[in-house]
Amino acid sequence: MAMEAAVVVPRGWRLLLLVSAAGLVALGAPQPPNILLLLMDDMGWGDLGVYGEPSRETPNLDRMAAEGMLFPNFYSANPLCSPSRAALLSGRLPIRNGFYTTNAHARNAYTPQEIVGGIPDSERLLPSLLKEAGYATKIVGKWHLGHRPQFHPLKHGFDEWFGSPNCHFGPYDNKAKPNIPVYKDWEMVGRFYEEFPINVKTGESNLTQIYLQEALDFIKRQQAARRPFFLYWAVDATHAPVYASRPFLGSSQRGRYGDAVREIDDSVGKMLSLLQVLGLAESTFVFFTSDNGAALVSAPSQGGSNGPFLCGKQTTFEGGMREPAIAWWPRHIPPGQVSHQLGSIMDLFTTSLALAGLKPPRDRVIDGFSLLPALLQGQLTDRASTSAPGRTSQESPRIPRRNTQSCLWSSTWGATLGRGFRSALPAQSTRMPSAGSPWWSSSTRTPWSLDSLSSTCATRQS
Ligand SMILES: *[C@@H]1O[C@H](CO)[C@@H](O)[C@H](O)[C@H]1NC(C)=O
């Protein structure tokens, strides 16, 4: 029927059909790829086996990297949940999208219940742009871009939602009885700690399993409908209080935090194998990263590792900003690659649009750029417009002493190497040695030795 429509409709309409993904489907042209963004909460650069984490408990993510491309130089746009997520979905720096931080330590950037702000209507978010192009869109997990009605994800381009507008930590408003809603689409279906239990004492919760089922179900439905999809899987089990379901509790050598990582790793494995079983692997672009660095305030039992990098969440040191990042798209991205592209979470906005055949909005500044040259041709794009001190320069910037706490600046590899961390960073476009093994060889890998230093940089949660 759609075919006939394309024949009889006037020229202008045919053109419209042609430029939208729905139109391409109707005309039998190849469908644009599905997009699956896996966004972790407070997971650090050093948390995955493929990044050298010594207990090597992430076989599925390590395999994803071995089959795809690893980005060791990938950055968040802010070391906190809300501004980082706003940057991902808007393609813009937090200072532009309204989720900025002030000197009053991140207060403008959080969206706990006593804060009434959220994502401005003027921001054009990735799900709404993809939806206009014919994609089915869903968010699973944490939104964190405002909890008032006008900020609801379904008002900002998502067709479906299962999750919460806030973090599951808290309580934000009541110490005795946490009051954090969980939504299914428009409807509030319960609360964390009540209908959706999290046992803070034992760490038991089934939320990751629920989030996994939501994802698998959505993927199956879109496959049946032959509709391209955008799935934003924003799980929060690695954010303190960390949790895992019973089969994973106690399964890690890294404590409860490791249990949560293992359950997420297992879930990612299940999603990727479903894509394979459904024949969608080659038509689905998958990207894994985290919103900010590991929360050292929650370490060691409830926080992760930033590998050799200094400090963590809530700081703009490398540990707070540098993220694990893996891209997977069989037969499009050659397996086993390491890209030294300086990437940003904001690039996922522009890259996703490029995959859908869309151009970023022209009426505003977009800070992300497309990673497709890096992903598909192994090219490096100069990040001239983002000059953060210390990232590309060999020279360490001067930092006023009162702001440094007891951290030493270590954002350059030179400085890091100078402090005794011997990583065998491969030259650009290197292949990883083999599936599942870390991309630097074990002979040059040294265990993390900066724990004592890192612990001095846990910032107070004021
Ligand atoms: C998780 O699910 C299992 C199996 O349905 C159930 O026995 C258990 O009580 C649930 N745990 C929590 C914390 O909800």
The ligand as an SDF file (V2000), in Angstrom:
LIG
                    3D

 14 14  0  0  0  0  0  0  0  0999 V2000
   13.3440  -10.6580   42.8260 C   0  0  0  0  0  0  0  0  0  0  0  0
   12.6240  -11.6380   42.1260 O   0  0  0  0  0  0  0  0  0  0  0  0
   12.6110  -12.8960   42.7630 C   0  0  0  0  0  0  0  0  0  0  0  0
   11.9680  -13.9080   41.8400 C   0  0  0  0  0  0  0  0  0  0  0  0
   10.7430  -13.4340   41.3970 O   0  0  0  0  0  0  0  0  0  0  0  0
   11.9110  -12.7730   44.1060 C   0  0  0  0  0  0  0  0  0  0  0  0
   11.9370  -14.0010   44.7800 O   0  0  0  0  0  0  0  0  0  0  0  0
   12.6350  -11.7250   44.9380 C   0  0  0  0  0  0  0  0  0  0  0  0
   11.9550  -11.5030   46.1460 O   0  0  0  0  0  0  0  0  0  0  0  0
   12.7460  -10.4080   44.1960 C   0  0  0  0  0  0  0  0  0  0  0  0
   13.5930   -9.5230   44.9690 N   0  0  0  0  0  0  0  0  0  0  0  0
   13.3080   -8.2480   45.1790 C   0  0  0  0  0  0  0  0  0  0  0  0
   14.2400   -7.4890   46.0460 C   0  0  0  0  0  0  0  0  0  0  0  0
   12.3330   -7.6850   44.7050 O   0  0  0  0  0  0  0  0  0  0  0  0
  1  2  1  0
  1 10  1  0
  2  3  1  0
  3  4  1  0
  3  6  1  0
  4  5  1  0
  6  7  1  0
  6  8  1  0
  8  9  1  0
  8 10  1  0
 10 11  1  0
 11 12  1  0
 12 13  1  0
 12 14  2  0
M  END
$$$$
